[in-house]
């Protein structure tokens, strides 16, 4: 939740049921990411910050296919009361742009880095490697190299094709999008460079049923690797 003004400080995970294969929760030290990212990219973020844009269908919209599709805005806000939506948005500095019958685009900006409230260490803290349409391609090919399965190869090939279509269609076709704070695009090469740094520092320990994991959310990122078989990881957080 690095795109929020006040993201959770601690995350708690409990492995109620570990998967048969895969399903690790990869962790990366965000302080090391900050040190290692290309200085030119870091300089742009330091100067301009990060801008997020998310597009949501409204309650009246019928299902549409999109690999990057977000939830409906009433599901995201937990209400259809527009005054409550505005209140939550004002509290989080979300800029709302309504279009169509009841569709919504949310834009907001963050610094891209955060200082730990206690340790005072500086860390990379943004969703560029999640919201950028190009990021997933780099991720799935790295997952294929790690897992070496036909399934992961198929996903990588399919996502490469779909991402090419997204690039041709332009940024307006993206349900989620991230740029530098001044609107400048984060290039595919820059995104690949960021992903490489994440995987350089990535640690992925297989879950065992009954395991507990506590994450300092201001210093460590987390994700999820593909898996087979039943898997149930419970998650909670606190401020």
URJO-V55786 format. One record per residue. RES is the residue in three letters. OMEGA is omega in degrees with one decimal (NA if undefined). NEAR is the number of other C-alpha atoms within 10 Angstrom. Layout:
BEGIN
RES/OMEGA/NEAR ; RES/OMEGA/NEAR
END
This chain:
BEGIN
UNK/-176.9/11 ; UNK/179.5/20 ; UNK/178.2/19 ; UNK/176.8/15 ; UNK/-176.5/14 ; UNK/178.7/10 ; UNK/177.7/14 ; UNK/179.1/16 ; UNK/-179.5/15 ; UNK/174.9/16 ; UNK/-178.1/17 ; UNK/179.5/15 ; UNK/175.5/16 ; UNK/-179.2/19 ; UNK/177.1/18 ; UNK/176.9/16 ; UNK/177.7/17 ; UNK/-179.6/23 ; UNK/179.8/21 ; UNK/176.5/14 ; UNK/177.6/16 ; UNK/177.9/19 ; UNK/177.5/23 ; UNK/171.6/20 ; UNK/-176.4/19 ; UNK/-178.6/18 ; UNK/177.4/19 ; UNK/178.6/20 ; UNK/-175.8/20 ; UNK/175.5/23 ; UNK/176.5/20 ; UNK/176.6/18 ; UNK/-180.0/22 ; UNK/-179.5/18 ; UNK/-168.3/14 ; UNK/-176.9/16 ; UNK/178.0/18 ; UNK/-178.7/14 ; UNK/179.5/11 ; UNK/177.1/10 ; UNK/-179.6/15 ; UNK/179.4/18 ; UNK/178.8/11 ; UNK/-179.7/17 ; UNK/178.2/22 ; UNK/-177.0/15 ; UNK/-170.5/12 ; UNK/-174.7/19 ; UNK/-177.8/20 ; UNK/177.4/26 ; UNK/179.4/25 ; UNK/172.8/23 ; UNK/-179.3/18 ; UNK/-178.8/18 ; UNK/-177.2/23 ; UNK/167.9/22 ; UNK/176.0/24 ; UNK/-178.6/20 ; UNK/-176.2/14 ; UNK/-173.3/10 ; UNK/173.3/13 ; UNK/-178.1/7 ; UNK/174.0/8 ; UNK/-178.2/8 ; UNK/171.4/6 ; UNK/-179.7/11 ; UNK/-176.9/11 ; UNK/-172.3/13 ; UNK/175.6/15 ; UNK/172.1/15 ; UNK/171.2/13 ; UNK/-176.6/19 ; UNK/178.9/22 ; UNK/174.9/16 ; UNK/-179.0/14 ; UNK/-179.7/11 ; UNK/-178.7/16 ; UNK/-179.8/11 ; UNK/171.7/12 ; UNK/179.3/13 ; UNK/-174.2/10 ; UNK/178.0/11 ; UNK/177.5/10 ; UNK/175.9/13 ; UNK/179.7/17 ; UNK/180.0/16 ; UNK/179.0/12 ; UNK/-178.7/13 ; UNK/178.9/17 ; UNK/-179.9/12 ; UNK/-177.6/10 ; UNK/-180.0/15 ; UNK/174.9/17 ; UNK/172.6/19 ; UNK/-175.5/14 ; UNK/176.2/15 ; UNK/-179.3/11 ; UNK/178.0/13 ; UNK/-176.7/11 ; UNK/-179.2/9 ; UNK/178.8/11 ; UNK/177.7/13 ; UNK/-171.0/17 ; UNK/170.0/18 ; UNK/179.0/18 ; UNK/177.3/18 ; UNK/172.5/19 ; UNK/-177.3/20 ; UNK/176.1/23 ; UNK/-176.0/22 ; UNK/-177.3/20 ; UNK/176.3/23 ; UNK/176.5/21 ; UNK/173.2/20 ; UNK/179.9/15 ; UNK/-174.9/16 ; UNK/-179.3/10 ; UNK/-177.1/6 ; UNK/-179.7/8 ; UNK/175.5/9 ; UNK/-179.0/12 ; UNK/-176.1/18 ; UNK/168.9/21 ; UNK/-175.9/26 ; UNK/177.5/24 ; UNK/-175.2/25 ; UNK/-178.4/18 ; UNK/-177.5/24 ; UNK/175.5/18 ; UNK/-173.2/16 ; UNK/-178.6/20 ; UNK/-174.5/20 ; UNK/-177.0/23 ; UNK/-172.3/25 ; UNK/-174.8/20 ; UNK/-179.4/20 ; UNK/178.1/22 ; UNK/-178.6/20 ; UNK/-173.9/19 ; UNK/176.4/21 ; UNK/176.2/19 ; UNK/176.1/17 ; UNK/177.7/19 ; UNK/179.3/18 ; UNK/-179.3/11 ; UNK/-173.3/10 ; UNK/177.5/17 ; UNK/178.0/12 ; UNK/176.8/11 ; UNK/179.4/10 ; UNK/-178.7/11 ; UNK/175.5/19 ; UNK/179.4/17 ; UNK/178.5/13 ; UNK/-178.6/15 ; UNK/180.0/21 ; UNK/-179.8/13 ; UNK/-177.8/12 ; UNK/176.2/19 ; UNK/178.6/18 ; UNK/-178.0/11 ; UNK/179.0/16 ; UNK/175.7/17 ; UNK/178.0/13 ; UNK/178.8/12 ; UNK/-179.5/16 ; UNK/179.4/14 ; UNK/-177.3/10 ; UNK/178.2/11 ; UNK/-171.7/9 ; UNK/-178.5/14 ; UNK/179.1/10 ; UNK/-176.7/15 ; UNK/175.8/21 ; UNK/171.1/19 ; UNK/-177.5/22 ; UNK/178.3/24 ; UNK/177.5/27 ; UNK/167.4/21 ; UNK/-174.2/23 ; UNK/178.6/21 ; UNK/179.7/14 ; UNK/179.1/13 ; UNK/-179.0/13 ; UNK/167.5/15 ; UNK/-172.2/18 ; UNK/178.5/12 ; UNK/179.6/15 ; UNK/177.2/10 ; UNK/-179.5/17 ; UNK/177.6/19 ; UNK/178.9/18 ; UNK/179.1/16 ; UNK/179.9/21 ; UNK/179.2/22 ; UNK/179.4/16 ; UNK/177.9/18 ; UNK/-177.6/22 ; UNK/176.2/16 ; UNK/-175.8/13 ; UNK/-173.8/15 ; UNK/173.4/14 ; UNK/-179.0/15 ; UNK/-179.1/16 ; UNK/-179.4/11 ; UNK/176.8/16 ; UNK/166.2/23 ; UNK/-179.9/15 ; UNK/-178.6/15 ; UNK/179.4/11 ; UNK/174.3/14 ; UNK/179.3/14 ; UNK/175.8/12 ; UNK/-175.4/13 ; UNK/168.3/16 ; UNK/-171.0/14 ; UNK/178.0/23 ; UNK/-176.5/24 ; UNK/-173.6/23 ; UNK/175.5/20 ; UNK/177.3/20 ; UNK/178.2/16 ; UNK/177.1/12 ; UNK/176.9/12 ; UNK/179.9/15 ; UNK/-176.2/16 ; UNK/172.6/15 ; UNK/-180.0/11 ; UNK/-179.8/11 ; UNK/179.6/11 ; UNK/177.9/18 ; UNK/178.2/13 ; UNK/179.6/18 ; UNK/-175.7/12 ; UNK/172.9/12 ; UNK/179.4/11 ; UNK/179.7/14 ; UNK/175.5/10 ; UNK/NA/9
END
